[in-house]
Amino acid sequence: MLDILGIGFGPSNLALAIQMHELNVFENKKVKFIEKKKSFVWQPGLLLPNTNLQIHFLKDLVTLINPCSKFTFINYLNENGRLLDFINLNISCPSRFEFNDYLTWAANKFSDYVIYNSYIKQINPVVKSGEIQYFNVNYIIDNEEFNVDAKNIILASGRSPKIPEIFSHEYDGVSIIHSDKFTSTDLFEKTKQEKDGICKVAIVGAGQSAAEIFNHLIENMGSNVKLYNFIRGYGYNPSDSSPFRNQVFNPEFVDIFFQLEKNYQKEILNNLSNTNYSVVDSDLIEEIYTKLYHMRHIEKSDKATILSMTEIEKVERTRDNKINLTYKDKLTGNNKIEEVDYIILSTGYDQVFIKNKYFIGFNDLLEQKNNGEIELNRDYSVKFNVPSNSKIFLQGYSESSHGISDSLISVIANRANIIAKSLMLKEVISK
Ligand SMILES: Cc1cc2nc3c(=O)[nH]c(=O)nc-3n(C[C@H](O)[C@H](O)[C@H](O)COP(=O)(O)OP(=O)(O)OC[C@H]3O[C@@H](n4cnc5c(N)ncnc54)[C@H](O)[C@@H]3O)c2cc1C
């Protein structure tokens, strides 16, 4: 029986591993993490050149809890012999490549505890005399099924790409993909190649991922490619990362947010959505504008176009396997059709999926909100409606109860610290 099983080994469970290391949990507890990928990599589908971390590097895996830890970003720079070179860059947001390298450096220190290339299928509670005793977890390695018992589970398997209903019947992961897989698809390679005939690519969405892909393709696409970015609003909205706004990402704000009445929590989340959702970093907006200006006025080219104020209403496959996008131009009220070869959906992520994915056999044991979301305690543990000797903690699925920072890196050190301390309480660790 494992004392602690982590599902997924991305930044959230990596931060937890660090907290458990610093609190000496590994010394006397049986701990394993199960991770779907073959080795550690952070958000590989959008690991593009010239993209940066969107938070200060001091909000790394551990600094906010223990600035003297050996797992800080600064120590990573130091161990890799480039602390001074980094200082001379004079930046607070390193490239995503470098931050991925930092995370990989930290993750490699825990490789004895991680089973890579395997994934969790289902969690089943073992209930005796009306009380949850432990969990039996079903996982797959190379198509073979295994089971393991665990006293406590920390679920941090990330979010699930959102495919809007209107695209779902034609979605094939080849000609229509989600931005989450951008770098791992054929499309990424194909748009770089020079070919005969025009290849039209539509990007749907107005957030950071859409803008990053648009910007990347403008620079790297072959001369036969034509690019469209379908946007519901009028151009990109800038993300608000001003200092007062940034205070909502402070760990203390989670305490404030958690004890608010539900309707105020909703109001705050709506009010803060322009810090994270459907918004683009201002520097990137400037960069794209400059490129489009140059393209349109100097090169006299219409190879890349932002179609603002558009609503896609119909998606149909043509006989020659292209895709017709019927959309409303909200500025004129007219319906138009664009035939494209590829569609990249930068349409965000879903965090509600976990209930039906992992908790399917025991939904009836969960405390749930009116909208069906799982109720959590402040320490991120799931509320059961029966007594339980064991706990399941969720990392990254509690924006509605713990606030807007929940899916971001800003709070991962503090959240991991809370969970690690909660795990150390006697009643949740088996003897
Ligand atoms: C392109 C991109 C850039 C981002 N940049 C920033 C940023 O700059 N700043 C910021 O604060 N946030 C950023 N984010 C938000 C992002 O959510 C966090 O950076 C971070 O990745 C969250 O870590 P996580 O471990 O919770 O989830 P993830 O990083 O998604 O990791 C989850 C892990 O679980 C694994 N997994 C999934 N299912 C299973 C299963 N069934 N069994 C086993 N393993 C499984 C996955 O393979 C993955 O490795 C970004 C997100 C994206 C998509």
PDBQT file of the ligand as one rigid body, heavy atoms in Angstrom, charges set to zero:
ROOT
HETATM    1  C1  LIG A 501       1.155  26.992 -23.182  1.00  0.00    +0.000 C 
HETATM    2  C2  LIG A 501       0.907  27.282 -21.744  1.00  0.00    +0.000 A 
HETATM    3  C3  LIG A 501       1.696  28.213 -21.104  1.00  0.00    +0.000 A 
HETATM    4  C4  LIG A 501       1.486  28.503 -19.769  1.00  0.00    +0.000 A 
HETATM    5  N1  LIG A 501       2.254  29.450 -19.194  1.00  0.00    +0.000 NA
HETATM    6  C5  LIG A 501       2.028  29.775 -17.919  1.00  0.00    +0.000 A 
HETATM    7  C6  LIG A 501       2.808  30.800 -17.304  1.00  0.00    +0.000 A 
HETATM    8  O1  LIG A 501       3.656  31.409 -17.927  1.00  0.00    +0.000 OA
HETATM    9  N2  LIG A 501       2.551  31.094 -15.999  1.00  0.00    +0.000 N 
HETATM   10  C7  LIG A 501       1.589  30.421 -15.293  1.00  0.00    +0.000 A 
HETATM   11  O2  LIG A 501       1.400  30.726 -14.117  1.00  0.00    +0.000 OA
HETATM   12  N3  LIG A 501       0.849  29.452 -15.859  1.00  0.00    +0.000 NA
HETATM   13  C8  LIG A 501       1.032  29.118 -17.146  1.00  0.00    +0.000 A 
HETATM   14  N4  LIG A 501       0.265  28.151 -17.726  1.00  0.00    +0.000 N 
HETATM   15  C9  LIG A 501      -0.774  27.438 -16.926  1.00  0.00    +0.000 C 
HETATM   16  C10 LIG A 501      -0.397  25.970 -16.604  1.00  0.00    +0.000 C 
HETATM   17  O3  LIG A 501      -1.559  25.358 -16.167  1.00  0.00    +0.000 OA
HETATM   18  C11 LIG A 501       0.659  25.853 -15.534  1.00  0.00    +0.000 C 
HETATM   19  O4  LIG A 501       1.809  26.435 -16.054  1.00  0.00    +0.000 OA
HETATM   20  C12 LIG A 501       1.088  24.414 -15.154  1.00  0.00    +0.000 C 
HETATM   21  O5  LIG A 501       1.387  23.649 -16.294  1.00  0.00    +0.000 OA
HETATM   22  C13 LIG A 501       0.107  23.686 -14.260  1.00  0.00    +0.000 C 
HETATM   23  O6  LIG A 501       0.766  22.526 -13.787  1.00  0.00    +0.000 OA
HETATM   24  P1  LIG A 501       0.013  21.159 -13.461  1.00  0.00    +0.000 P 
HETATM   25  O7  LIG A 501       1.039  20.224 -12.962  1.00  0.00    +0.000 OA
HETATM   26  O8  LIG A 501      -1.146  21.452 -12.583  1.00  0.00    +0.000 OA
HETATM   27  O9  LIG A 501      -0.606  20.685 -14.836  1.00  0.00    +0.000 OA
HETATM   28  P2  LIG A 501       0.145  20.205 -16.168  1.00  0.00    +0.000 P 
HETATM   29  O10 LIG A 501       1.325  21.031 -16.439  1.00  0.00    +0.000 OA
HETATM   30  O11 LIG A 501      -0.910  20.132 -17.207  1.00  0.00    +0.000 OA
HETATM   31  O12 LIG A 501       0.657  18.740 -15.817  1.00  0.00    +0.000 OA
HETATM   32  C14 LIG A 501      -0.231  17.661 -15.653  1.00  0.00    +0.000 C 
HETATM   33  C15 LIG A 501       0.516  16.371 -15.939  1.00  0.00    +0.000 C 
HETATM   34  O13 LIG A 501      -0.355  15.257 -15.724  1.00  0.00    +0.000 OA
HETATM   35  C16 LIG A 501      -0.142  14.286 -16.733  1.00  0.00    +0.000 C 
HETATM   36  N5  LIG A 501      -1.360  13.466 -16.868  1.00  0.00    +0.000 N 
HETATM   37  C17 LIG A 501      -2.535  13.818 -17.449  1.00  0.00    +0.000 A 
HETATM   38  N6  LIG A 501      -3.427  12.810 -17.347  1.00  0.00    +0.000 NA
HETATM   39  C18 LIG A 501      -2.808  11.808 -16.681  1.00  0.00    +0.000 A 
HETATM   40  C19 LIG A 501      -3.213  10.506 -16.264  1.00  0.00    +0.000 A 
HETATM   41  N7  LIG A 501      -4.444  10.032 -16.498  1.00  0.00    +0.000 N 
HETATM   42  N8  LIG A 501      -2.314   9.725 -15.604  1.00  0.00    +0.000 NA
HETATM   43  C20 LIG A 501      -1.060  10.190 -15.360  1.00  0.00    +0.000 A 
HETATM   44  N9  LIG A 501      -0.623  11.414 -15.740  1.00  0.00    +0.000 NA
HETATM   45  C21 LIG A 501      -1.490  12.215 -16.380  1.00  0.00    +0.000 A 
HETATM   46  C22 LIG A 501       0.181  15.109 -17.960  1.00  0.00    +0.000 C 
HETATM   47  O14 LIG A 501       0.929  14.346 -18.894  1.00  0.00    +0.000 OA
HETATM   48  C23 LIG A 501       0.991  16.270 -17.374  1.00  0.00    +0.000 C 
HETATM   49  O15 LIG A 501       2.370  16.037 -17.394  1.00  0.00    +0.000 OA
HETATM   50  C24 LIG A 501       0.453  27.839 -19.054  1.00  0.00    +0.000 A 
HETATM   51  C25 LIG A 501      -0.352  26.904 -19.704  1.00  0.00    +0.000 A 
HETATM   52  C26 LIG A 501      -0.131  26.631 -21.039  1.00  0.00    +0.000 A 
HETATM   53  C27 LIG A 501      -1.028  25.649 -21.732  1.00  0.00    +0.000 C 
ENDROOT
TORSDOF 0
